Amino acid sequence: MNDNKKSIISILRKSEGTPVSGQEIGEKLGITRAMVWKYIKALRKEGYDVRSSPKTGYILDSCPDKVDPEMLQNILKTSLIGNDVRYYSELESTNSTAREIAPSASEGTVVLAETQKNGRGRMGTEWQSVPGGLWLSLILKPSIPLENLSKVTLVAGIAVANTLRNMGVDAHIKWPNDVLVKGKKICGILTEVSAEIGKVDYVVLGIGINVNVKLPDLKDDIRRDSTSIANEIGKPIDRTSFLASLLYELEQQYIRFKTRQFAEIVDEWINLSDTIGRNVKVTTPIKLIEGKAVGITEKGALVVLDKNNKKHEIIAGNCRYSD
């Protein structure tokens, strides 16, 4: 996009609905009002809904439903996460691409795609990545023991849930890696790792969020248990602004993870949990555990109390509700 057009969009975004005159825009950019009008017309053709307010100026009502990486950099309020954003129209999988570049990429690098051909969830399950969602992977290098990896997933769940709740969406976390709204999945998190001798080299944190996803675009078996932000609030949202908010919250939670006692994070996770207090069936690589979810350990394990009052601490598994 032309630099002047980017600047006009930036000026109108920052005005937050207050009209900005063509003269003011022209003075800021060093161009004539006639050139401003020319750029406004071009932006409209590109899908930007710029309204002309008589005698007062221009108002940006909406943007095309695509993430704008350059605009993201302009509005991002982070110091680490998102300093390097690799944006693609389509990928096989953002996690796969992130893993390829992770050894040489800087910490905080984000891999982002409008769609994925082969998005996946935990244990190889399908994640349908249709247009309108946010499909991203974040590269972290936390220098932690491998046994602490599950904590990163819990931290990411808190960040996603908080971002959604800050915009009025009543999100809760389902152990270990889903975020739900009214019992329906709105986000999945997939954490993958490279480690040597028990120490983490890097973590790839994959996050898929149904932002403006149109539910009829999803397969029947996925749609009935899914929702989207747009579906919950009744209108599409600006995905670039939402992504900036999410990356900021991820950074805050990551700093907290590295500098504070994990017990504080556990308490917040429990407050946001959809799982604690529910009857569950957890399938692990070696067995099925049934019982009541009663807590989370400081290692991030789900504590399940079975019918014989025996406690099981489960680090990884597929959790289904049975109540």
Beta strands, then each sheet from edge to edge (+ up, - down):
strand 1: 49-53
strand 2: 57-62
strand 3: 85-91
strand 4: 110-116
strand 5: 134-140
strand 6: 171-174
strand 7: 178-181
strand 8: 184-196
strand 9: 199-209
strand 10: 279-283
strand 11: 288-296
strand 12: 302-305
strand 13: 311-314
strand 14: 318-321
sheet 1: 1+ 2-
sheet 2: 3+ 4+ 5- 9+ 8- 7+ 6-
sheet 3: 13+ 12- 11+ 10- 14+
end
